[in-house]
Amino acid sequence: MRKNIVAGNWKMNKNLQEGVELAKELNEALKNKSVNCDVVIGTPFIHLASVVSSIDTNKIGVAAQNCADKGSGAYTGEVSAAMVASTGAGYVILGHSERRAYYHETPEILKEKVKLALANELTPIFCIGEVLEEREANKHFEVVKSQIEESLFELSTEDFAKIVLAYEPVWAIGTGKTATADQAQEIHAFIRKTVAKKYGEDIADNTSILYGGSCNAGNAKELFSNPDVDGGLIGGASLGVDKFMPIIEAF
Ligand code: PEP
C-alpha cells in the first residue's frame, strides 16, 4: 500500500549550524514516538551530509531540493544526483514551481533530472501544480496532466513506481491560501486516475501523492483525511519543530 509522507522543504533558509540544530531537534522530538507517516526533510545541498550524520535516517529521510540534469563534468556550480546520493540523502525534490519559474526548468530538463535521480537510487518527489490564472480558467486538470506526461510518462512501470508526486497549487505556496480539502481531493483523484490510465490501477494505488501549499498544523488533518491525499510537502511550517511536528502527527 502507498505510504503517507510528510516532507519538509526548507528552501533557501537556515545556515549550516541552524540547519543541523533543527534536524537534531526534530530527531529528538521523534525519538521515542511512533508516527503514522514517513518523515523527510529537504535541506539545502550544503547541509545534506551533516544532517544525515546528525540524525537517525531510519526515522527521518533526507532530501535535496534539486539536482543537475547532467551526470558530471564542466557544469560550474551544479550538484549531480550522484553527489546527492553520496551524502546519504535518499530523496530529491524535483520540479518545484520556484525552480520552474525562477530557473526556467522545462519538462525536458526535469525528465533528465528524474532519470539521473532514479539511476542514483534517489526517490524523486516530483512537484506539479497550476498557477492562479490556470485555476481560474479551469485549466488546472490539463496543466497537471501535461506536467506528469511530459516529464514522467516515458519512465518504465518499474521506475514510475519509485516516484512520489506532490501536487502544489502555485497560488497556495507561501501565500497563506490553501486549497480546500475538496479541491485537493478532486485534483489528487484526477492525478491518480491519470497515472492509472498509463501504468494501471495497481501502480496508481501505490503512488503517494502529497499536497503542498500553506499546509500547517491547523489544516493538515482535514487535508490528509482525504482518501487521495497521502501527506504533505511543507515549506514555511517545516522550519520549526513546533510547527512541523503537529503536521506529522496529523496522521
Ligand atoms: C513548498 O515550498 O513546497 C510549500 C508548500 O511551501 P509553503 O508550505 O510555505 O506554502
Residues whose N, C-alpha, C, O or C-beta is under 5 A from the ligand:
A	BS01	PEP	N9 A172 I173 G174 T175 G212 G213 S214 C215 L233 I234 G235 G236 A237
